[in-house]
C-alpha cells in the first residue's frame, strides 16, 4: 500500500513545485554567474491580475507595491500575508466611466519617501498625500501638462538625486490611444519636471517611450521604446536641461519566435547592469550594451524592481508578480 501511495504523493508534491516556478535563465556570457547564481529560480508569488506593472520595493515596511493597470488599483505583497489591495483607485479618480488602461502604471518614491504614481487615467504624475503606512487616494499633481496642453498618459518615471523628475508619456492610457479625441499633444515625449513644476521636453522623436532609468552617476539614461516596428532601447547623455547625445543601446527583435512582449520597464543596478523587460522576458546587459543573458518567460514581462540590497529582482509579467532571488 505504501508503495502505491508514495508515487502519487510525489506526483502531487512535484506538481505543486512546478506551479510555483516559471521560466528559465539563459546564460550568454560567463559574467552572468556573478549576477545570478546558478541555482536561482523564478518564483510566482502572486497571480490573478489583468496587467501588472510598476513594481516598487519599500524596505522599511518589507513590502512590494505594484499596479494592476486595468483594475485601477495598487496592490502590496509581503512575505507574511501575500498580496492584498493597497490603494483604490490608483490612477483614475473621475466619476465618468471609461475603458482602457486607466489605472496607475509606474510607481516610485520621491526624495522625501512619498509615493509617486504615473496615473494613466488622470494623465499626470502625482504624489500621494498620505503616509505609506496609511494610503489614501488623495493626490497632488507633479506634472500634468506641457505648454498648457494635457499630457497623454505618463507611463514610467525616475527621480535624480537633485529631485528632478524624468518621465515618459506614451498614449497607452488614453482610451483610444493615438486616435483618442482627447489627445492634445501630437508627439510622445520624454520630459523633465523640476521641483518648481516647470516641465521641459527632452525628446519628441521616440514613437512609444516607456521604461526609463539612469545609469550610476546620472549623466546618462535609457528609454525603452515599446513599438513593434522599432523595439529598441535608446541611450541619452544629459547635461542640465538638455540631451547632449543620443543613440541606440540595443535593438530587440519583434519576431514571434523571440517571445511575448516589447521593450517596457527597466531598472539599472548600482554597477550599471541593465535589467530590461522585452520580447521573451527580461534582457540583462552590461553598461556597454553587451547582452549577458535573459530571464525567459512564457508571458509578456512589463517591469521589474530590485530589493534594497539588489540581491532580489521582482518582475511584473502579465497576470503575475514574480520573484527571482539572484544571490543569497
Secondary structure, DSSP 8 states (H G I E B T S, - for coil): -HHHHHHHHHHHHHHHHHHHB--EEEE-SGGGGGTS-TT--EEEEE---S-EEEEEEEGGGTEEEEEETTTTEEEEEETTTEEEEEEESSS---SS---SS-SEEEEEE-TTS-EEEEETTTTEEEEESS-GGG--S-EEEEE-EETTEE-S----EEE-TTS-EEEEE-STTSTTGGG-TT---SS-EEEEE-TTS-EEEEE---TTEEEEEE-TTSSEEEEEE--TTS-EEEEEEEETTEEEEEEEEEE----GGG-S--S--EEE-TT--EEEEETTEEEEE-TT--EEEEEE-SS---EEEE-TTSSEEEEEETTEEEEEE---
